[in-house]
Amino acid sequence: MSRVLTNNVGLQYAVETSIGTLPGSPEWHTLEPNSLGTYGADITTTERRPIAAQRGRKKGAVVDLASAAEFDADLTMDAFTDFAEGFVFSEYANVEFDLKSTGGVVPPPVASSTTWTVESVTALLGGKLMDPVTGTAPLLFAKGYTNAANNGLHALSTDAASTDVILTTGSTLVTETPAVNASLQVAGVRSAIADLALTVSGSTATLVSAADIADWSVIGLFVGQYIHIGSPTTAGVVQNGMGTGTDIYGYARITSISSATLNLDKLSSTLATDAANSTLTDVMFGRFLRNVEISADSDDNRYLERTYQFEAAYPDLGGAGTDEYEYAIGNFANSLALNIPLTEKATATWGFVGTNSDDITPTRKTNAASAVNPLRTTAVNTSSDIVSISTDVISLASDVCFKSLTLTIANNVSPEKCIGTLGASFVNAGLYEVNLDGQLMFTNKSIVNAVKNNTTVTFSAIFRNDDGAVALDIPSLTFGGAGREFPVDASVLVNLTGLAFNDPSGTVPNVSLGISQFAAVPYA
């Protein structure tokens, strides 16, 4: 008798081109779940119960099929970015910053001497890469290459035209065709000496380029996006900040862009005024994601309904040595819970609603046998990898002490059934809802007052490790609850719930959640 051990089950996914349809040469990605909840088909059978002398039921029929996938995984950079676009129903801004070749399972750029060979710079990417001739150079970050010299931060030394396939750096590289899961990404920009000036005024700041950057928006920065001043050395510590050495560095959120001026808030406490920077200054940034309107206006046309197909591999299901496979198809991202407990690793629970599931088969789909393994797999440690968790309910960040936090995204997805079809014919996406559940130390009456007065507040959380960083920003929300707990021999606690909303008059208008992804930031 065959049996399938849970620990041997494999799970992977591919992005569909349309609901239920894979591309001709799909790229499959291996997942690392801690546990699997619902997966595949849940079939409903209705029996016949006629009035008859035999006093028994008669054979019924299969009348419905519900397909879903749900799993729990450690929060890593790859695990988070795998499905971020699907849960926000939007495409990343700066999606072209990932310089991996497109189409199928294709290796990332080849390294050679001082160059990277890419498929094409493209007009969209070329327009965002600063011309190094002006004194400001684009920064690339490589990870997963076999040769250590190829990994890490590299500055481009020549201009890249939209038709180029060669990117030249000032670094000495080692010729290498990397593994399929290696990556090369645009990670920010390096200014010329004395070009940037940072002026901090209370809780806000401006970052001004004197000559080299005529318009920050041209190189891929957006209102609501986070930047980091200063970059990581090979050991992960900060370099190229501002001021004397690297005394001035940290994160900030962009509130507006006026040509060569960035207006900033949500500043790291390490940022301070430096009016005449005398060191090289690196501004790190990457891809940016936010919820957008379904009918996008001229400012943002990134609305995206992305669907996924999952493969569950069941070893020995067809007999010893014969594996079989089940495909859940047409899956929309429905619910995500990011769990940040005290002194633990962070985890995430991903929930998807699909249209159907194929019959279990010994035949695998195209490219499924050559799935790409994740690269950025360092778990987020809630003791040392959380850069900040902040809310303006309390003015002093030092007074904010979270004991636990869960951020959830709900798309309220529901299947649409039609007579004559087993499973769902369509899937409806409902309201996009971002919620918080948290417990704080009771340090200030403002916490309770904000709940009672229905005050509009903000929230942000940044986590980072040697695989990069993600900044989560809720521009506008209200808190509810505020029930207190009084544990003996411990501090009084406050339990809060938070409901994000699209605020047309907010600092970042009509955005419930902004996600800023960094390929690299200082972490040690």
C-alpha positions in Angstrom: 0.0 0.0 0.0 1.3 3.4 -1.0 1.3 6.2 1.5 2.3 9.9 1.2 4.2 11.4 4.1 3.3 15.0 4.7 7.0 16.0 5.2 7.7 14.8 1.6 4.9 16.8 -0.1 6.3 19.5 -2.4 4.5 22.8 -3.2 5.3 25.2 -6.0 3.6 27.9 -8.1 3.5 29.5 -11.5 1.9 32.8 -12.6 -0.9 32.4 -15.1 -1.4 34.5 -18.2 -5.1 34.5 -17.8 -7.4 32.8 -15.2 -6.7 29.1 -15.4 -4.2 29.3 -18.3 -0.4 29.0 -18.0 2.0 30.5 -20.5 3.6 28.2 -23.0 6.9 28.1 -21.0 5.9 28.8 -17.4 8.4 29.6 -14.7 7.7 27.5 -11.6 8.9 28.6 -8.2 9.4 26.3 -5.2 7.7 27.3 -1.9 8.8 26.5 1.6 5.6 26.0 3.6 5.6 25.2 7.4 2.1 23.7 7.1 -0.5 23.2 4.5 -4.2 23.9 5.2 -6.7 23.7 2.5 -5.5 22.5 -0.9 -7.2 21.5 -4.1 -10.7 20.3 -4.6 -13.4 20.2 -1.9 -16.2 18.2 -3.6 -19.9 18.3 -2.6 -22.0 15.3 -3.3 -25.8 15.3 -2.9 -27.5 12.0 -2.3 -31.0 10.9 -3.5 -33.5 10.3 -0.7 -36.7 9.1 -2.5 -39.8 7.9 -0.6 -39.6 4.2 -1.2 -40.4 0.8 0.4 -36.7 -0.1 0.5 -36.1 2.7 3.1 -32.7 3.5 1.7 -30.8 6.2 -0.1 -29.9 6.0 -3.8 -26.7 7.0 -5.4 -26.4 10.8 -5.6 -24.3 13.1 -7.8 -21.3 15.5 -7.6 -23.0 18.9 -7.6 -20.2 21.3 -6.6 -16.5 21.8 -6.4 -14.6 24.5 -4.4 -10.9 24.9 -5.0 -8.5 26.7 -2.7 -4.9 26.8 -1.4 -3.8 27.9 2.0 -0.4 27.5 3.7 1.7 29.0 6.4 5.4 29.9 5.9 8.2 31.7 7.6 8.4 35.4 6.6 11.4 35.7 4.2 12.1 38.3 1.5 11.3 35.8 -1.3 8.2 34.5 0.5 6.8 38.0 0.8 7.6 39.2 -2.7 6.3 36.0 -4.4 2.7 37.0 -4.0 2.8 40.7 -3.1 1.4 41.9 -6.4 -1.4 39.4 -6.3 -2.6 40.5 -2.8 -2.4 44.2 -3.6 -4.0 43.7 -7.1 -1.3 46.0 -8.6 1.9 45.7 -10.5 5.2 46.8 -8.9 6.4 50.2 -10.0 10.0 49.7 -11.1 9.2 46.1 -11.9 11.9 46.4 -14.5 14.5 46.9 -11.8 14.9 43.1 -11.7 17.4 42.6 -14.5 16.7 38.9 -14.9 15.9 37.9 -18.5 12.2 37.4 -19.3 10.3 34.4 -20.5 10.5 30.9 -19.1 13.2 29.6 -16.8 16.1 31.8 -18.0 19.3 32.5 -16.0 20.0 36.0 -14.8 22.7 38.2 -16.3 26.1 36.7 -17.1 29.1 38.3 -15.4 32.3 39.0 -17.4 35.3 41.1 -16.4 33.6 44.4 -15.7 30.2 43.9 -17.4 26.9 42.2 -17.0 25.1 40.8 -20.1 21.4 41.4 -19.9 18.6 40.6 -22.3 17.8 44.2 -22.9 17.9 47.4 -20.9 14.5 48.5 -22.5 13.4 52.1 -22.9 11.5 52.1 -19.6 14.6 51.0 -17.6 17.1 53.0 -19.6 15.1 56.2 -18.8 15.4 55.5 -15.0 19.2 54.8 -15.0 21.2 57.9 -14.3 23.9 58.8 -16.7 27.2 58.2 -14.8 28.8 61.0 -16.8 26.9 63.5 -14.8 28.6 62.3 -11.6 25.6 60.2 -10.4 25.7 56.5 -11.0 23.0 53.8 -10.8 23.7 51.1 -8.2 23.1 47.4 -8.9 23.0 44.6 -6.3 23.8 41.0 -7.2 23.1 38.0 -5.1 23.4 34.2 -5.6 26.5 34.2 -7.8 29.1 31.6 -7.2 32.0 34.0 -7.3 32.0 36.4 -4.3 33.4 39.3 -6.4 30.2 39.3 -8.4 27.9 39.6 -5.4 27.1 42.8 -3.6 26.8 46.4 -4.6 28.2 47.7 -8.0 28.0 51.2 -9.5 27.5 51.5 -13.3 30.3 53.5 -14.9 28.9 54.0 -18.4 25.5 55.2 -19.7 23.0 52.5 -20.7 20.9 53.1 -23.8 17.5 51.5 -24.2 18.9 49.0 -26.7 21.9 48.0 -24.8 22.6 44.4 -23.6 25.8 45.2 -21.8 26.0 47.1 -18.4 29.5 48.2 -17.4 30.5 48.7 -13.8 33.6 50.1 -12.1 33.9 46.7 -10.3 36.2 43.8 -11.2 34.0 40.8 -11.9 34.6 37.2 -12.5 33.3 35.6 -15.6 30.3 33.4 -14.7 27.0 32.1 -15.9 25.0 32.0 -12.7 22.5 29.6 -11.3 18.9 30.2 -12.3 17.9 31.7 -8.9 20.7 34.3 -8.8 19.6 37.9 -9.2 20.8 41.4 -10.3 18.6 44.3 -9.4 18.7 48.1 -9.5 19.2 49.1 -5.9 19.5 52.9 -5.9 21.7 55.7 -6.9 25.2 57.1 -5.9 25.6 60.9 -5.9 28.6 62.9 -6.7 30.5 64.5 -3.8 28.7 67.5 -2.3 25.7 67.2 -4.6 23.1 66.2 -1.9 21.9 68.3 1.0 19.7 67.0 3.7 17.7 69.4 5.9 15.8 68.0 8.9 13.1 70.1 10.5 11.3 68.3 13.3 9.5 65.3 11.9 10.1 66.2 8.2 13.0 66.8 5.9 14.1 67.7 2.4 16.8 66.0 0.3 18.0 68.3 -2.5 20.3 67.5 -5.4 22.3 70.6 -6.4 23.0 69.6 -10.0 23.1 65.9 -10.8 19.5 64.8 -10.3 17.1 67.1 -12.1 14.0 65.2 -11.2 13.8 62.3 -8.7 10.6 61.0 -10.2 12.4 60.2 -13.5 14.7 57.7 -11.8 11.9 55.7 -10.3 10.8 57.4 -7.1 7.1 57.9 -6.1 5.1 59.6 -3.4 4.6 57.2 -0.5 7.8 55.2 -1.3 10.5 54.8 1.3 14.2 55.5 0.6 17.3 54.7 2.7 20.3 57.1 2.8 23.5 55.0 3.0 24.3 51.6 1.6 25.7 48.3 2.9 29.4 47.3 2.8 30.2 43.6 2.0 29.9 43.0 5.7 26.4 44.6 5.8 27.3 47.7 7.8 26.5 51.2 6.6 28.7 53.1 4.1 28.2 56.2 2.1 25.8 58.0 4.4 25.9 61.7 4.9 28.0 64.0 7.1 31.2 63.0 8.7 31.8 59.4 7.8 28.5 57.6 8.0 27.0 59.4 11.0 23.8 60.4 9.1 21.9 57.5 7.5 18.5 55.9 7.8 15.0 55.6 6.3 12.4 58.2 5.2 9.1 58.3 3.3 8.6 60.5 0.3 5.6 62.9 0.8 6.1 64.9 -2.4 8.6 65.3 -5.3 9.4 68.7 -6.7 12.0 68.2 -9.4 15.4 68.0 -7.6 13.8 68.1 -4.1 12.4 65.2 -2.2 10.1 66.1 0.7 10.3 63.4 3.4 8.6 62.3 6.7 8.6 59.2 8.9 12.3 59.8 9.4 14.7 57.4 11.2 16.1 59.0 14.4 19.6 58.8 12.8 18.8 61.3 10.2 20.0 64.9 10.8 20.7 68.1 8.8 23.8 67.9 6.6 23.7 71.0 4.3 27.0 70.3 2.5 27.6 66.6 2.1 31.3 65.9 1.7 31.2 62.1 1.2 29.7 59.9 -1.5 26.1 59.5 -0.7 24.1 56.4 -1.7 20.3 56.6 -1.8 18.8 53.1 -1.8 15.4 52.3 -3.2 13.7 49.7 -5.3 10.4 48.4 -6.4 7.2 50.1 -5.0 3.7 48.7 -4.7 0.4 50.3 -3.6 -3.2 49.7 -4.2 -4.6 51.6 -7.2 -8.0 52.2 -8.7 -9.6 49.6 -11.0 -10.1 52.3 -13.6 -6.6 53.8 -13.4 -6.2 57.4 -14.3 -3.2 58.9 -16.1 -1.1 58.9 -12.9 -1.2 55.1 -12.3 -2.3 52.3 -14.6 -0.9 49.4 -12.6 -4.2 47.7 -11.6 -3.6 44.0 -12.0 -5.7 40.9 -11.4 -3.0 38.2 -11.1 -3.8 34.5 -10.8 -1.6 31.6 -9.8 -1.5 27.9 -10.4 -0.2 25.6 -7.7 1.4 22.1 -7.9 1.3 19.7 -5.0 3.7 16.8 -5.5 2.7 13.5 -3.7 5.7 11.2 -3.6 5.0 7.5 -4.1 1.2 8.1 -4.5 1.2 5.9 -7.6 3.2 3.2 -6.0 6.8 3.0 -4.7 8.9 5.4 -6.9 5.9 6.8 -8.8 5.0 10.4 -7.8 1.8 12.0 -8.7 0.7 15.6 -8.9 -2.4 17.8 -8.3 -2.8 21.2 -9.8 -5.0 23.9 -8.3 -5.8 26.4 -11.0 -7.1 29.9 -11.4 -6.2 31.1 -7.9 -6.7 34.7 -6.8 -5.0 36.0 -3.7 -7.6 36.3 -1.0 -6.2 36.7 2.5 -2.7 37.3 3.9 -1.8 37.5 7.6 1.7 38.7 8.6 2.3 37.6 12.2 5.0 39.4 14.2 5.2 37.8 17.7 7.5 38.7 20.5 11.0 37.2 20.4 10.3 34.8 17.6 10.5 34.5 13.8 7.8 36.2 11.8 5.4 34.1 9.8 2.8 34.6 7.1 -0.4 32.7 6.3 -1.4 32.9 2.6 -4.9 32.1 1.4 -6.0 31.7 -2.2 -9.4 31.0 -3.9 -9.4 29.2 -7.2 -11.7 28.1 -9.9 -11.0 24.4 -10.2 -8.5 21.6 -9.6 -7.2 19.1 -12.1 -7.4 15.4 -11.5 -4.4 13.9 -9.8 -2.0 12.7 -12.5 1.5 11.1 -12.8 2.3 13.7 -15.6 3.8 17.0 -14.7 3.1 20.3 -16.5 5.7 22.0 -18.6 8.8 23.2 -16.7 7.4 22.0 -13.3 10.3 19.6 -12.9 12.8 22.5 -13.1 11.3 24.9 -10.6 13.4 27.8 -9.4 14.4 27.5 -5.7 14.1 30.6 -3.5 17.2 32.7 -3.0 16.4 35.1 -0.2 15.4 32.6 2.6 16.7 34.2 5.8 13.8 34.3 8.2 12.8 37.7 9.7 13.8 37.7 13.4 11.3 39.8 15.4 14.0 40.7 18.0 16.7 42.0 15.6 15.3 42.4 12.1 12.4 44.8 12.8 13.9 48.3 12.1 10.9 50.1 13.3 7.2 49.8 14.2 5.7 53.2 14.6 2.5 55.1 14.8 1.8 58.8 15.2 -0.7 58.1 18.0 2.3 58.6 20.3 4.6 61.4 19.2 7.8 59.8 20.6 8.9 56.6 18.8 10.8 55.6 22.0 7.4 55.4 23.8 5.9 52.9 21.3 6.4 49.3 22.5 4.5 46.6 20.6 4.2 43.2 22.3 2.6 41.5 19.2 1.3 42.6 15.8 -0.7 41.0 13.0 -1.2 42.8 9.7 -3.9 41.3 7.4 -4.9 41.9 3.8 -8.3 40.8 2.7 -9.5 40.9 -0.9 -12.9 39.3 -0.1 -12.6 37.0 -3.1 -15.6 34.8 -3.9 -16.1 32.2 -6.7 -18.9 32.8 -9.3 -20.7 29.7 -10.3 -22.7 29.0 -13.5 -25.2 26.3 -14.3 -23.5 23.6 -16.4 -20.0 24.1 -14.9 -18.4 22.2 -12.1 -16.3 24.6 -10.1 -16.2 28.4 -10.6 -16.5 30.1 -14.0 -15.2 33.4 -12.6 -13.8 34.8 -9.4 -15.0 38.1 -7.9 -12.6 40.5 -6.1 -14.4 42.4 -3.3 -13.3 45.3 -1.2 -9.6 45.6 -0.5 -9.1 45.8 3.3 -6.0 46.2 5.3 -6.3 45.6 9.1 -4.1 45.6 12.2 -4.3 43.7 15.4 -1.8 44.7 18.0 -0.9 44.8 21.7 1.1 47.8 23.0 2.5 48.7 26.4 0.2 51.4 27.9 2.7 54.3 27.9 0.5 57.3 27.0 -3.2 58.3 27.3 -3.1 59.4 23.6 -3.6 55.7 22.7 -7.0 55.6 24.2 -7.9 59.2 23.2 -7.2 58.4 19.5 -9.7 55.5 19.7 -12.4 57.5 21.4 -12.0 60.5 19.1 -11.8 58.4 15.9 -8.6 60.2 15.1 -6.9 59.5 11.7 -3.4 58.2 12.4 -0.7 56.4 10.4 1.3 53.3 10.9 4.6 51.8 9.4 6.8 48.8 9.9 10.2 48.1 8.4 11.9 44.7 8.5 15.3 43.9 7.0 18.1 41.4 7.0 21.0 40.4 4.7 18.4 39.7 2.0 17.2 43.3 1.7 14.3 45.1 3.3 10.6 45.8 3.1 8.8 48.9 4.4 5.0 48.6 5.0 3.2 51.9 5.2 -0.4 52.5 6.1 -0.9 56.2 5.4 -4.4 56.6 7.0 -6.2 54.4 9.5 -8.3 54.6 12.6 -7.9 52.5 15.8 -10.5 50.7 17.7 -10.7 48.6 20.9 -8.2 50.1 23.5 -9.2 47.4 26.0 -6.6 47.2 28.8 -5.0 44.1 30.4 -3.5 44.2 33.8 -1.0 41.3 34.1 0.4 41.0 37.7 4.1 41.8 38.0 4.1 43.3 34.5 3.2 46.4 32.5 -0.4 47.4 31.7 -1.2 46.6 28.1 -3.6 48.0 25.5 -5.2 45.9 22.7 -5.9 47.8 19.5 -7.4 47.0 16.1 -6.7 49.2 13.1 -8.7 49.8 10.0 -6.9 51.3 7.0 -8.9 53.5 4.6 -8.4 55.4 1.4 -8.1 59.0 2.5 -8.4 61.5 -0.5 -7.0 64.3 1.7 -4.2 62.2 3.3 -0.4 62.8 2.9 -0.4 59.9 0.5 -3.9 60.2 -1.0 -6.2 57.2 -1.6 -3.7 54.5 -0.6 -4.5 51.9 2.1 -1.1 50.2 1.9 2.3 51.1 0.4 5.1 48.5 0.1 8.6 49.6 -0.6 11.1 46.8 -1.4 14.9 47.2 -1.2 17.3 44.9 -2.8 19.9 45.9 -0.3 20.2 48.1 2.8 22.7 48.0 5.8 21.6 45.3 8.3 24.6 44.7 10.6 
